[in-house]
Amino acid sequence: MYPVELTKPMAQELTDFGFESLHTTEDVINKLEDQSGTTLLVVNSICGCAAANARPGVKSSLSNELKPDHLLTVFAGVDKEATAKAREYLLPYPPSSPSIALFKEGKLVHMVERHHIEGRPANLISDHLKKVYEHFCQ
């Protein structure tokens, strides 16, 4: 577990942008069970690819006309129980942080795993997510 003082600015990078941070198992259940519309869930991380690629890419993707109705995040290595519960909704994908998931009407419809994020610039991640939104967020 990472100290909150260290991770708070990394978490705020998303929450200040409109993401709701889920800290407990109950938060995850309440937000992901039977969710209407589309929901973007970011499994945030302390790693460099989250800082350089995932968070900037996700934020940039939201400048799109079509975008998810709900924005959620859990922080791996900080909110252990919430992250573990969120990962149950991401099956059959293995645990991955950072990662980005899109749900439609409560069903997982698209997953971006860490290996899709590492080594890819934020603008490429953003462009990919915009295409995903255009397909699912109508």
C-alpha positions as CSV (number, residue, x, y, z in Angstrom):
1,M,0.0,0.0,0.0
2,Y,1.3,3.4,-0.9
3,P,1.0,6.4,1.4
4,V,-1.9,8.7,0.6
5,E,0.4,11.7,0.7
6,L,2.3,10.3,-2.3
7,T,-0.7,9.2,-4.3
8,K,-3.1,12.0,-3.6
9,P,-1.9,14.2,-6.5
10,M,-2.1,11.3,-8.9
11,A,-5.7,10.5,-7.8
12,Q,-6.7,14.2,-8.0
13,E,-5.5,14.3,-11.6
14,L,-8.6,12.3,-12.4
15,T,-11.0,13.5,-9.6
16,D,-10.3,17.1,-10.4
17,F,-11.3,16.2,-14.0
18,G,-14.7,14.9,-13.0
19,F,-14.0,11.2,-12.1
20,E,-15.6,9.8,-8.9
21,S,-13.1,7.9,-6.8
22,L,-14.3,4.6,-5.4
23,H,-12.7,3.8,-2.1
24,T,-14.7,0.9,-0.7
25,T,-16.2,-2.4,-1.9
26,E,-19.6,-0.9,-1.4
27,D,-18.8,2.2,-3.5
28,V,-17.8,-0.2,-6.4
29,I,-21.0,-2.3,-6.1
30,N,-23.2,0.8,-5.8
31,K,-21.7,2.4,-8.9
32,L,-21.1,-0.7,-11.2
33,E,-24.2,-2.8,-10.5
34,D,-27.0,-2.2,-12.9
35,Q,-25.4,1.0,-14.1
36,S,-27.4,2.7,-16.9
37,G,-25.7,4.3,-19.9
38,T,-22.0,4.1,-20.3
39,T,-19.4,4.1,-17.6
40,L,-15.6,4.6,-17.9
41,L,-13.6,3.0,-15.1
42,V,-9.9,3.8,-14.8
43,V,-7.8,1.6,-12.6
44,N,-5.2,4.2,-11.6
45,S,-1.7,3.4,-10.7
46,I,1.5,5.0,-9.4
47,C,3.6,3.8,-12.3
48,G,5.1,6.0,-15.0
49,C,2.9,4.7,-17.8
50,A,-0.2,5.9,-15.8
51,A,1.4,9.3,-15.3
52,A,2.7,9.8,-18.9
53,N,0.2,7.8,-20.9
54,A,-3.0,6.6,-19.2
55,R,-4.2,9.6,-17.2
56,P,-3.4,12.2,-19.9
57,G,-4.8,10.0,-22.6
58,V,-8.0,9.4,-20.7
59,K,-8.5,13.1,-20.0
60,S,-7.8,14.1,-23.6
61,S,-10.3,11.5,-24.8
62,L,-13.1,13.2,-23.0
63,S,-12.9,16.3,-25.2
64,N,-14.8,14.1,-27.7
65,E,-18.4,15.0,-28.5
66,L,-19.4,11.4,-27.6
67,K,-18.2,10.3,-24.2
68,P,-19.2,8.1,-21.3
69,D,-22.1,9.1,-19.0
70,H,-20.2,8.2,-15.8
71,L,-16.5,8.5,-14.9
72,L,-15.2,6.3,-12.1
73,T,-11.7,5.4,-10.8
74,V,-10.1,3.1,-8.3
75,F,-6.5,3.4,-7.3
76,A,-4.5,0.2,-7.3
77,G,-2.1,0.0,-4.3
78,V,-4.2,2.5,-2.3
79,D,-7.8,1.3,-2.2
80,K,-7.1,-2.4,-2.0
81,E,-10.6,-3.8,-1.4
82,A,-12.2,-1.4,-3.9
83,T,-9.7,-2.3,-6.6
84,A,-10.2,-6.0,-5.9
85,K,-13.9,-5.7,-6.2
86,A,-13.7,-3.6,-9.4
87,R,-11.4,-6.2,-10.9
88,E,-14.2,-8.8,-10.5
89,Y,-16.2,-6.7,-13.0
90,L,-13.3,-6.7,-15.4
91,L,-13.1,-10.5,-15.7
92,P,-12.0,-12.4,-17.8
93,Y,-9.2,-9.9,-18.0
94,P,-6.4,-10.4,-15.6
95,P,-5.5,-7.7,-13.0
96,S,-3.8,-4.8,-14.7
97,S,-2.9,-1.4,-13.6
98,P,-3.3,1.0,-15.1
99,S,-6.2,-0.1,-17.1
100,I,-9.3,1.5,-18.7
101,A,-12.6,-0.2,-19.0
102,L,-15.9,0.9,-20.6
103,F,-19.2,-0.5,-19.5
104,K,-22.5,-0.1,-21.3
105,E,-25.7,-0.8,-19.4
106,G,-23.6,-2.5,-16.7
107,K,-21.8,-4.8,-19.1
108,L,-18.0,-4.6,-19.9
109,V,-17.8,-3.8,-23.6
110,H,-14.1,-2.6,-24.0
111,M,-10.9,-3.1,-22.0
112,V,-7.5,-1.4,-22.4
113,E,-4.9,-3.3,-20.4
114,R,-1.6,-2.1,-19.2
115,H,0.2,-3.7,-22.1
116,H,-1.9,-1.5,-24.4
117,I,-0.8,1.5,-22.5
118,E,2.9,1.0,-21.9
119,G,5.0,2.6,-24.6
120,R,2.1,4.2,-26.3
121,P,1.8,8.0,-26.2
122,A,-1.2,9.7,-24.5
123,N,-2.5,11.0,-27.9
124,L,-2.7,7.4,-29.3
125,I,-4.6,6.2,-26.2
126,S,-6.9,9.3,-26.5
127,D,-7.6,8.6,-30.2
128,H,-8.3,5.0,-29.5
129,L,-10.7,5.8,-26.7
130,K,-12.5,8.4,-28.8
131,K,-13.2,5.7,-31.4
132,V,-14.5,3.4,-28.6
133,Y,-16.8,6.2,-27.4
134,E,-18.1,6.7,-31.0
135,H,-19.0,3.0,-31.1
136,F,-20.5,2.6,-27.7
137,C,-21.6,6.0,-26.3
138,Q,-24.5,6.7,-28.6
